[in-house]
Amino acid sequence: MPIDSINLDLASADYFDGRASLWAALEMRSSVSDDSPTAILGFDETFLRPFARALIEAATTRAAFRMTILQETRGSDRCRVVEYVTGLGKALEELVLQPFDNVVLISAATRKGSGNSEESLFQLPRTDSFLRAFARIAYVADQTLRDLLADMERLARRRNSSATA
């Protein structure tokens, strides 16, 4: 499916168990799907900056980039990144960003048994104009998300201090 536009959407923001967190989605729009937004990746606050860096590095060096997604704890139900291309929120362990002449292919790498396999998820343009625009929106979105987290932490501290007073 061709990507006509791409955007980042804040899906949720929460303060739970003494920690502020948020969930965002990378969405695409295409004339094939009547320009309705389609989420392709969902992620927490730790993902956007390294993903943008990996995309720019893979595109500019023309070398494949493997991005391991570390989970908070082994037994945690909380996922850091999920993909919505092949199903409803499949958790990812590793992304592979493979540059080609005009696109960067984003694939999910899985380790099943003793073998490794990759499943193509989507492609992003490898043009200078797209990479500049993506870097700009990723930077602004990352700053906005970090500011939101800081505000949530500040409000929670204020609420806790007024509750104990």
N, C-alpha and C positions, 0 to 999 in steps of 0.2 A: 504494500500500500504506500503510495507516495505521500510524503509529509509536506503539506502546504505551510503549516506554521507549528511552532512548538512553544509551550509555555509551562511555567511552574505554578502549581496550585497548592496553597496551604490547606491540607485536609483536616487536621485537628491540632489543637494545642491543649496540654493537660498538665496539671500539677498533681502528682500522686507519689505517695511514699517518700516525701521529702525531696522530690526531684521534678524539675520542669522538663517537659519533653514535647516534641512536636512531630508531626507526620506530614510530609509533603508528597506531591506526585508530579512526575514529569509527564505532561500530556502532549499529544499531537492532534492536529486537525488535518483532515484531508477531504478533498472534494469527492472522493470515492465514498466516504461515510457521511455525506451531506454536511460537512464542516462541523459535525458534533465532536466535542472533545473525547479522546480515547486515552485513558491512562496507560502508560507503557511501563513505568517504574514507580514504585512507592518507596520512600526512604525516610529515615530519621534525620536529626539535625547534624549528624557527623558525616554524612555521605556527599553532599553537594560539592564542597570544596575539593576533596580528593578526586571526585569523578571529573570535574571540569579540568583539573590539572592533568589527569590521565588522558582525557580526550585531546587536549591541546598537544601534549607530548607525543602521543601516538600519531596524530595528524602531521605534526611538523617534522618529526624524525623519521617517519615512514617505517617505524619499527613497532611490532606488536607489543601491547602492554597488558600484563596480567594484574588485575586488581583484586586482592584477597579482601573479603569482607569479614572482619572479625566480629564474632558475637560477644555480647557483654559477659555472659557466663555460659558454661556448657549446658546447664539444666534450665536455662531461662527460656520462657515461651516468647519472649520479645525478639522480634526480627529487626535487623537494621535495614535491610533492603529486600524488596520483593518485586517480582516481575508479574505483569498482568497480561503478557502477550500470549502465553501458552495455557493459561488457566487463571483461576482466582487466587492471586496472591501467593505464588510459589516462592518460598524463601531462597535467596541466593547466597552461595558461599564464595563465588569468585566470578568476576567478569573478565572477558578477554576483549580488548579493543584492537581490532586488526585493520590497519589502513590499506586502502586500495587507491586507484587513481583518483576517483571522484567521491568516494564515500569512506566512512569508517564504520566497519561492521561491529556491532556490539553483540557478543555471545555470552551465554551462561555456561560456565565450566562446572562439571560435576565429577565427583570421584566415586564411582560405583565399583565396589570390590577392589580389584587391583588395577583396573583400567580407568583412564580419564576420557571423558567425552565432552563435546561442546555442542550447544544448541543455539542456532542463530535466533536473536530476538528482534533486532531492528537495525537500520542503518541511519547514520547522520551524514549530512553533506560535509565534504572536506574542503570547501571553498574558503578563501580568506574572509570573505564577508560574513559567512555563517559562523566561522570560528571566533571572529571578533565580536559578533553580536551575542553568541552563546557565552563567551567569557564575560562580557559586560553584564548580561542578565544574571549569570551565576554569581558574580561578585555582589551585585546589588541585592539579590535574593538572599545570599548567605549573610550579608551584613544585617538585613532586615530580620532574618530568622534569629540571628544571635542577639539582636536588640530585643526582640520579642521574648526570648528566653530570659534575658537579664531582667526585663520588666516583670515577668512572671515570678522570678526568684525574689525580686525586691518586694512585690506585693505579698508574697507568701511570708517573708520575714516580718513585714509590717503587720500582717494579720496575726502571726504567732506572737509577736511582742505585745500587741494590744490585747490578745486573749489571755496572756499570762499576767498582765498588769491589773 
